[in-house]
Amino acid sequence: MPLIKAFGLWLFLVGIVAIDYIKLRWISMLFVHFTTYLTYGLSKVLFVPVRLFGQGTFNIGVFEGSYDSIMISSYPMIIELECSAYQAYLAMVALIIFAKWELRSKIFWGSIIFGILAFINSLRIVLLGVLGQKFPALFDLIHDYVWNILMVVILWGLYEFVNNRLTKKHEQKN
């Protein structure tokens, strides 16, 4: 039952961010900017050439979307809401809220998992920039399929690792 509740909460949270993206762009752009600047910083730390170009918009019919532009290893990319891994963060929040952990553990391990997910997502974008520059024909395949699947596996793996660890710890106390 907690997994069903977590799924419902995740859908609700994704809906809130989607509505924000259409109307206000306050919450959604926090995800985009966070990802952009973390990726920029990670690129600098890894000595990968990087440049920021600022914000832009795109139109699809009557919908106007927003994004940040970045060039990694001479490969230009846009970072829009979907690139920010916001769905993974929201799934993590939903899973942790309904986990049978103590509040202190939820805050501590939730922060650790969030940091790991943020690092992996930014590393993903850096690697996609390098890949796009060297092998542009592979960019869409890796971006659209491989990383989407990997993010789900990584999120679930992190959650299960922490959940198993905390469950064993709780059983040892009793």
Secondary structure, DSSP 8 states (H G I E B T S, - for coil): -HHHHHHHHHHHHHHHHHHHHHHT-SHHHHHHHHHHHHHHHHHHHTT--EEEEEEEEEEETTEEEEEEEEEETTEEEEE-GGGGTHHHHHHHHHHHHTSS--HHHHHHHHHHHHHHHHHHHHHHHHHHHHHHHH-HHHHHHIIIIIHHHHHHHHHHHHHHHHHHHHHHHHHHH-
